Amino acid sequence: MVIRDAHSLGIGLRAARLKAGLTQAELAERSGVSRRTIINVENGHSAGEIGRIITIARALGLVMVLEEASNTGDVGIDLKWGDL
């Protein structure tokens, strides 16, 4: 999934959380952030620091890859399962 803004980042993280069978509270505990932070990020209100977002992604077994999109020249972030 290519992340173009805070909203699509939230959608991607929520989808990964649900796929993992975790509640927001369980993900908060696993990633060491508050449930409120999880809620804010999932709703596209990720004004928080990128470090917290990366921590949440890692707790879901995701890595974030910054790469240039080949057909548009836009830069996006791609969420992928597993380690690179």
C-alpha positions, 0 to 999 in steps of 0.5 A, a space after each residue: 500500500 502506498 501512503 500518500 497522506 496521513 489519512 491513507 497511512 491511518 487506513 493502512 495501519 488500521 487494516 494491518 491491525 485488524 488483520 493481526 487480530 489486535 484491538 487498539 488497546 492491544 496494539 497500544 500496549 505492544 507498541 508502547 504508545 497510548 490508545 489515544 495515539 493509535 486512534 489519532 493515527 488511524 483517523 488520519 490525525 497523525 500530527 505526532 512524531 514519525 518515530 511513534 508511527 514507525 514504532 506502531 508499524 513495527 509492532 504490526 510487523 510492517 516496515 515503511 519504505 520510502 521510494 519514488 513512484 516509477 510512473 509519476 515521479 511522486 515520492 510515497 511511502 510503502 508499507 510492507 510486511 516483514 523485514 527488509 
